[in-house]
Amino acid sequence: MVTFYHNNLGLILFNWNASGATMKLLLLNEFALIQKGLALIIDQEPKFSIIGKALNTDELLRQLRKKNTDIIIINLSLPSANINSICKRIYSSHPKIPILLLLDCSTNINIPEAIVNGVRGIIWKENSEEELVEAIKKVGSGGLFFENPENCRLNCRVSEKLKRNKENKNIKQILSNREIEVLNLFADGLSYKEIANTLNISPRTVETHKNNIQSKLTISSTAELIRYAINNNLSF
């Protein structure tokens, strides 16, 4: 089962023919790696076929004027206002073509506004390949596909928590308990002297712990050290 992770702008066009003809597709994505990943997914469906690529919305609209397209799939990581603006622009010139959004779960999209702008389905990056195919077919046949975004965001938060727990476990295998204490106190903004007073050790010992931490984590500055502690949500 394939899971989708996207962090850039992308638009895909599918041509769905209820009679069973090949579903034709136009891909817009500025990253070759994402293009290849999507192509692999699409190629698994015998009735999906990539018919071209677009680099921006203007080019997408030009291709829409030349090609018969029944479904537009938009994949982008932009603020919801930008997403709706793009959908509105497409819908204003091609109101008969339904739009399916492929979004990151952190995107707080206004669904009613999206529907007004031609969106007939939303699928999230956490969904499986099978669910993407189901969404395309449902929207392509005139239906709707809207998953509960809160379920997606919950799955996203759980996945992130599991990832952090794994990272924390790995860090605790590298650093001693005292080093983790010192790291957390640096992240809280304490000075050498304040950390020394808190832990009842000398400032020189604090400096020694800090140097050992930086060496073990291959970090070269205090700023990087603090950023590392915050990003990894370390606690002891």
DRENDO-419528 format. One record per residue: residue in three letters; x, y, z of N, C-alpha, C in turn. Coordinates in steps of 0.2 Angstrom, whole numbers. Each point is the difference from the previous one (the first is absolute). Last residue first. Layout:
SITE code   n.u   n.v   n.w  ca.u  ca.v  ca.w   c.u   c.v   c.w
SITE  ALA     X     Y     Z     X     Y     Z     X     Y     Z
...
//
This chain:
SITE code   n.u   n.v   n.w  ca.u  ca.v  ca.w   c.u   c.v   c.w
SITE  PHE    65    74   150     3    -5     4    -4    -1     6
SITE  SER    -1     9   -28    -2     1     7     3    -5     4
SITE  LEU    -2    12   -27     4    -4     5    -3     1     7
SITE  ASN    -5     7   -24    -5     0     5     3    -4     6
SITE  ASN     9     7   -22    -1    -7     1    -4    -1     7
SITE  ASN     5    21    -9    -2    -3    -6    -2    -7     2
SITE  ILE    11    13    16    -7     3    -1    -3    -5    -5
SITE  ALA    23    -3     4    -4    -2     6    -7     1    -1
SITE  TYR    15     8   -17    -1    -7     0    -4    -3     6
SITE  ARG     6    23    -1    -5    -2    -5    -1    -7    -1
SITE  ILE    16     8    15    -6     1     2    -6    -1    -5
SITE  LEU    22    -4    -6    -1    -4     6    -7     1     2
SITE  GLU     9    14   -16    -2    -6    -3    -2    -5     5
SITE  ALA     9    20     8    -7     2    -4    -2    -7    -3
SITE  THR    21     0    10    -5     0     5    -7     1    -3
SITE  SER    20   -11   -15    -2     6     3    -5     0     5
SITE  SER     8   -18   -15     6     4     1    -1     7     4
SITE  ILE    -8   -28    -3    -3     6     0     6     5     2
SITE  THR    -2   -25    -1     3     3    -5    -3     7    -2
SITE  LEU    -4   -16    19    -5     1    -5     2     4    -6
SITE  LYS    15    -7    17    -4    -6    -1    -5     2    -5
SITE  SER    13    18     7     4    -5    -3    -4    -6    -2
SITE  GLN   -10    17    13     1     2    -7     4    -5    -4
SITE  ILE    -3    -4    23    -6    -1    -4     1     2    -7
SITE  ASN    18     3    14    -1    -7    -1    -7    -1    -4
SITE  ASN     5    22     7     5    -2    -5    -1    -8    -2
SITE  LYS   -13     9    18    -2     3    -6     5    -3    -6
SITE  HIS     5    -6    22    -5    -4    -2    -3     3    -7
SITE  THR    18    12    11     2    -7    -3    -6    -4    -2
SITE  GLU    -5    21     9     3     1    -6     3    -7    -3
SITE  VAL    -9     0    22    -5     2    -5     3     0    -7
SITE  THR    14    -1    18    -3    -7    -2    -5     1    -5
SITE  ARG     9    20     8     5    -4    -4    -2    -7    -2
SITE  PRO   -13    14    15     0     2    -7     4    -4    -5
SITE  SER    -7   -13    23     4     6    -2    -1     2    -7
SITE  ILE   -19   -12    15     6    -2    -3     4     7    -1
SITE  ASN   -24    -5     7     5     0     5     7    -3    -2
SITE  LEU   -21     6   -13     2    -7     1     5    -1     5
SITE  THR    -9    21    -4    -6    -4     0     2    -7     1
SITE  ASN    17    16    -2    -4     1     6    -6    -5     0
SITE  ALA    13     1   -20     4    -2     6    -4     0     6
SITE  ILE   -10    10   -18     0    -8    -1     4    -3     6
SITE  GLU     1    23    -2    -7    -2     2    -1    -7     0
SITE  LYS    20     9    -8     0     1     7    -7    -2     3
SITE  TYR     4     0   -24     4    -5     3    -1     0     8
SITE  SER   -21     9   -12     7     1    -1     4    -5     3
SITE  LEU   -26    -2   -10     4     1     6     7     1    -2
SITE  GLY   -20    -5   -14     3     6     0     4     2     6
SITE  ASP   -12   -21    -7    -4     5     4     3     7     0
SITE  ALA    12   -18   -10    -6     2    -5    -5     4     4
SITE  PHE    19    -8    12     2     5    -5    -6     2    -5
SITE  LEU    -4   -16    16     1     6     3     2     5    -5
SITE  ASN    -2   -22    -7    -6     3     1     0     7     3
SITE  LEU    20   -13    -3    -3     2    -6    -6     4     1
SITE  VAL    10   -10    19     3     6    -2    -3     3    -7
SITE  GLU    -8   -21     8    -2     6     4     3     6    -2
SITE  ILE     7   -19   -11    -6     2    -2    -3     6     4
SITE  GLU    21    -9     6     0     3    -6    -7     3    -2
SITE  ARG     1   -15    18     2     7     2     1     4    -6
SITE  ASN    -5   -22    -3    -6     3     3     2     8     2
SITE  SER    13   -11   -20    -1    -2     7    -6     4     2
SITE  LEU     3    -6   -26     2     5     5    -1    -3     7
SITE  ILE    -5   -13   -20     7     3    -1     2     4     6
SITE  GLN   -20   -12     0     5    -5    -1     6     3    -1
SITE  LYS   -19    13     1     2    -2     6     5    -6     0
SITE  ILE    -8     9   -20     4     5     3     2    -2     7
SITE  ASN   -15   -14   -12     6     0    -3     5     5     3
SITE  LYS   -23     0     7     4    -6     2     7     0    -3
SITE  ASN   -13    17    -7     2     1     7     3    -6     2
SITE  GLU    -9    -1   -21     6     4     0     2     1     7
SITE  LYS   -20   -11    -3     6    -4    -2     6     4     0
SITE  ASN   -19    11     6     1    -5     5     6    -5    -2
SITE  ARG    -9    16   -16     4     3     5     2    -5     6
SITE  LYS   -14    -8   -17     7     2    -3     4     3     5
SITE  LEU   -22    -5     6     4    -6    -1     7     1    -2
SITE  LYS   -15    19     0     1    -2     6     5    -7     1
SITE  GLU    -9     8   -21     5     4     2     3    -2     7
SITE  SER   -19   -11    -9     6    -2    -3     6     4     2
SITE  VAL   -21     6     8     2    -7     3     7    -2    -3
SITE  ARG   -11    19    -9     3     2     7     3    -7     3
SITE  CYS   -12    -2   -20     7     4    -1     3     1     6
SITE  ASN   -21    -9     0     5    -5    -2     6     3    -1
SITE  LEU   -17    14     5     1    -4     6     5    -5    -2
SITE  ARG    -8    14   -17     5     3     4     1    -4     7
SITE  CYS   -15    -9   -16     6     1    -3     5     3     5
SITE  ASN   -22    -1     7     3    -7     0     7     0    -3
SITE  GLU   -12    20    -2     2    -1     7     3    -7     1
SITE  PRO   -11     7   -21     7     2     1     3    -1     7
SITE  ASN   -18   -14   -14     0     4     6     7     2     1
SITE  GLU    -8    -6   -25     2    -3     6     0     5     6
SITE  PHE   -12    -1   -25     3     5     5     1    -4     6
SITE  PHE    -8    -2   -27     4    -4     5     3     5     5
SITE  LEU   -21    -3   -21     3     4     5     5    -5     4
SITE  GLY   -11    -3   -26    -2     0     7     5     5     4
SITE  GLY     0    -6   -25    -5     5     2    -2     0     8
SITE  SER    17   -13   -13    -7    -2    -2    -5     5     3
SITE  GLY    23     4     5    -1    -1    -7    -6    -2    -3
SITE  VAL     5     0    23    -1     7    -2    -1     0    -8
SITE  LYS     4   -21    10    -6     3     2    -1     7    -2
SITE  LYS    20   -11    -6    -5    -3    -3    -7     3     2
SITE  ILE    20     7    11     0     2    -7    -6    -2    -3
SITE  ALA     3    -8    22    -2     7    -1     0     3    -7
SITE  GLU     8   -22     4    -7     0     2    -3     8    -1
SITE  VAL    23    -3    -2    -3    -3    -6    -7     0     1
SITE  LEU    12     6    19     1     5    -5    -3    -2    -7
SITE  GLU     1   -16    18    -5     6     1     0     5    -5
SITE  GLU    16   -17    -1    -7    -3    -2    -5     6     1
SITE  GLU    22     4     7     0     0    -7    -8    -2    -2
SITE  SER     2    10    24     3    -5    -4    -1     0    -7
SITE  ASN     0    20    19    -4    -5    -3     5    -4    -4
SITE  GLU     8    20    11     0    -6     4    -4    -6    -3
SITE  LYS     0    22    -9     6    -3    -1     1    -7     4
SITE  TRP   -25     9    -7     6     3     4     6    -5    -1
SITE  ILE   -24     9   -14     4    -6     3     6     3     3
SITE  ILE   -25    10   -10     6     1     3     3    -7     3
SITE  GLY   -20    11   -19     3    -5     4     6     2     3
SITE  ARG   -13    13   -14    -5    -5     1     2    -6     4
SITE  VAL     4    28    -8     3    -6     3    -5    -5     2
SITE  GLY    -3    23    -9     0    -5    -5     3    -7     3
SITE  ASN    -5    22    11     5     1    -5     2    -6    -5
SITE  VAL   -16     0    19    -2     6    -4     5     1    -6
SITE  ILE     6   -15    16    -5    -3    -4    -3     5    -5
SITE  ALA    16     7    16     3    -4    -5    -5    -3    -5
SITE  GLU    -7    12    19     3     4    -5     3    -4    -6
SITE  PRO    -8   -12    19    -5     3    -4     2     5    -5
SITE  ILE    17   -10    14    -3    -5    -5    -6     3    -3
SITE  ASN    23     9    10    -7     2     1    -4    -4    -6
SITE  ILE    25    -7    11    -4     3    -6    -7     1     2
SITE  ASN    24    -4    11    -6     1     3    -5     3    -5
SITE  THR    23   -16     0    -3     6    -3    -7     0     2
SITE  SER    16   -17     7     1     7     4    -4     5    -4
SITE  CYS     2   -22    -9    -5     0     6     0     7     4
SITE  ASP     6    -2   -27     3    -1     6    -5     1     6
SITE  LEU    -9    -6   -25     3     5     5     4    -3     5
SITE  LEU   -14    -1   -25     4    -5     4     4     5     4
SITE  LEU   -25     3   -14     6     3     3     4    -6     4
SITE  LEU   -18     3   -22     2    -4     6     6     2     3
SITE  ILE   -21    10   -18     7     0     3     1    -5     6
SITE  PRO   -17     3   -24     1     0     7     7    -1     2
SITE  ILE   -12    12   -22     5    -5     2     1     0     7
SITE  LYS   -14    15   -12    -3    -7    -1     5    -5     2
SITE  PRO     5    24    -1    -5    -2     6    -3    -7     0
SITE  HIS    20    16   -10    -2    -7    -2    -5    -3     6
SITE  SER     9    22     1     1    -1    -8    -3    -7    -2
SITE  SER     0     7    23    -4     6    -3     1    -1    -8
SITE  TYR    11   -15    15    -7    -1     0    -4     5    -4
SITE  ILE    24     2     4    -2    -6    -4    -7     0    -1
SITE  ARG     6    16    15     3     2    -6    -2    -6    -5
SITE  LYS    -4    -4    22    -5     5    -2     2     2    -8
SITE  CYS    15   -14    13    -6    -4    -2    -5     5    -4
SITE  ILE    19    10     9     2    -4    -6    -7    -4    -2
SITE  SER    -2    11    20     1     5    -5     2    -3    -7
SITE  ASN    -2   -13    20    -6     2    -2     0     5    -6
SITE  ILE    20    -6    10    -3    -6    -3    -7     2    -3
SITE  ASN    12    16    13     3    -1    -7    -3    -6    -3
SITE  ALA    -7     4    22    -3     5    -5     3     0    -7
SITE  SER     7   -15    17    -6    -2    -2    -3     6    -5
SITE  PRO    26    -4     2    -5     2     5    -7    -1    -4
SITE  LEU    19   -16    -9    -1     7     1    -5     2     5
SITE  SER    10   -21   -13     1     1     7     0     8     1
SITE  LEU   -11   -19   -19     4     6     1     1     0     8
SITE  ASN   -13   -13   -22     4    -2     5     5     5     2
SITE  ILE   -24    -6   -15     5     5     2     3    -2     6
SITE  ILE   -15   -10   -22     2    -1     7     6     4     1
SITE  ILE   -22    -2   -18     6     4     2     2    -2     7
SITE  ILE   -17   -11   -21     2     1     7     6     4     1
SITE  ASP    -9    -4   -22    -6    -1     4     1     1     8
SITE  THR    10     8   -26     2    -3     6    -6     0     5
SITE  ASN    10     4   -27    -6    -1     4     1    -4     6
SITE  LYS    17    19   -13    -2    -7     1    -7    -1     4
SITE  LYS    10    21    -7     2    -4    -5    -2    -7     1
SITE  ARG    -3    17    16    -3     3    -6     1    -5    -6
SITE  LEU    11    -4    21    -7    -1     0    -4     2    -6
SITE  GLN    23     5     2    -1    -7    -2    -8    -2     1
SITE  ARG     7    22     7     1    -1    -8    -2    -7    -2
SITE  LEU     0     4    23    -6     3    -3     1    -1    -8
SITE  LEU    18    -6    13    -5    -5     1    -6     3    -4
SITE  GLU    18    14     1     1    -5    -5    -6    -6     1
SITE  ASP     0    17    15    -1     3    -6     1    -5    -6
SITE  THR     6    -5    23    -8     0    -1    -1     3    -7
SITE  ASN    23   -13     2    -3     5     4    -8     1    -2
SITE  LEU    16   -16    -9     4     3     5    -3     5     4
SITE  ALA    -8   -24   -15     0     7     1     4     3     5
SITE  LYS    -3   -24   -17     2     3     7    -1     8    -1
SITE  GLY   -11   -25   -12     4     6    -1     2     3     7
SITE  ILE   -13   -20    -4     0     2    -7     4     7    -1
SITE  ILE    -4   -25    16     3     7     0     0     3    -7
SITE  SER   -17   -20    10     5     2    -5     2     7     1
SITE  PHE   -16   -22    11     3     7     1     5     1    -5
SITE  LYS   -12   -21     2    -4     5    -3     2     7     1
SITE  PRO    11   -20    10     0     0    -7    -4     5    -4
SITE  GLU    13     2    24    -7    -1    -2     0     0    -8
SITE  GLN    20     2    12    -3    -6     3    -7    -1    -2
SITE  ASP    13    20    -5     1    -6    -5    -3    -6     3
SITE  ILE    -1    20    13    -4     0    -6     1    -6    -4
SITE  ILE    15     3    18    -7    -2     2    -5     0    -6
SITE  LEU    22     6    -5     0    -7     2    -7    -2     3
SITE  ALA     4    23    -5    -1    -4    -6     0    -8     1
SITE  LEU     3    16    18    -7     0    -3    -1    -4    -6
SITE  GLY    22     2     8    -4    -3     5    -7    -1    -2
SITE  LYS    15    13   -13     1    -7    -1    -4    -4     5
SITE  GLN    -1    23     2    -3    -2    -6     1    -7    -1
SITE  ILE    10    10    18    -7    -1     1    -3    -2    -6
SITE  LEU    22     4    -2     0    -5     5    -8    -2     1
SITE  ALA     7    20   -13     0    -7    -3    -1    -6     4
SITE  PHE    -9    26     4     5    -5     2     0    -6    -3
SITE  GLU   -15    18    -4     6     3    -1     6    -5     2
SITE  ASN   -26    -4   -10     4     0     7     7     2    -2
SITE  LEU   -25    -7   -12     4     6     1     3    -1     7
SITE  LEU   -13   -16   -20     3     1     6     4     6     0
SITE  LEU   -22   -14   -13     6     5    -1     2     2     7
SITE  LEU   -15   -22   -12     2     4     5     6     5    -2
SITE  LYS   -22   -19    -7     6     4    -2     1     5     5
SITE  MET   -12   -24    -2    -1     6     4     6     4    -2
SITE  THR   -12   -20   -16     6     2     4    -1     7     3
SITE  ALA   -22   -14    -6     6     3    -3     5     2     4
SITE  GLY   -23    -8     5     5    -4     1     7     2    -3
SITE  SER   -23    11     2     0    -6    -5     6    -5     1
SITE  ALA    -2    22    11    -4    -5     3    -1    -6    -4
SITE  ASN    20    17     2    -5    -1    -5    -4    -6     3
SITE  TRP    19    20     8    -4    -6     2    -6    -1    -5
SITE  ASN    25    13     4    -6     0    -5    -3    -6     1
SITE  PHE    17    16    16    -2    -6    -2    -6     1    -5
SITE  LEU    22    15    11    -6     0    -4    -2    -7    -2
SITE  ILE    16    14    20    -1    -6    -4    -6     1    -4
SITE  LEU    19    16    16    -7    -1    -3     0    -6    -5
SITE  GLY    16    12    22    -1    -5    -6    -7     0    -2
SITE  LEU    20    12    19    -5     1    -5    -1    -6    -5
SITE  ASN    11    -6    24     2     5    -5    -7     1    -5
SITE  ASN     6   -17    18     2     7     3     1     5    -5
SITE  HIS   -11   -27     5     2     5    -4     1     7     3
SITE  TYR    -4   -29     2     2     6     4     2     5    -5
SITE  PHE   -15   -25     2     2     6    -4     3     5     5
SITE  THR    -2   -29    -1    -3     6     3     4     6    -3
SITE  VAL    -6   -27    -7     4     6    -1    -3     6     4
SITE  MET     0   -29     1    -4     6     0     4     6     0
//
